[in-house]
Amino acid sequence: MQERTQKELKHFNDMLDQAVRWRKAKDLRAYIDEREKNAMAKNQMTDQFKRWLIWARKKADWYDPFIDAKDKLLKHVEKDKTRVEKSQPLFEDDSFFESNHRQSKSFYHR
């Protein structure tokens, strides 16, 4: 019974992962379309931007579980494991922004 339950949960989680990827692919396509509309409105449809649009749409097709397009560079990437890395703080070298200052009560309650 436990093995059956684990198998059922795995299938459910796989379906949930696919649904999340599908939603993200839709959001990604909407973002790409808005970038295109913005560029067209501002007369910024350069050759470089047109190449970016082609590239971006191919990545969306790669990520979309319904299309699941192939990508030579990303063929070994697990699509459900893709993450955006957090960027470093802008002022990490400035002592004012050290963690003890950010969390200091006196800093926030002046």
Helices and strands as residue ranges (DSSP letters): H 2-41, H 47-63, G 79-81, G 95-97, H 99-102, H 105-108
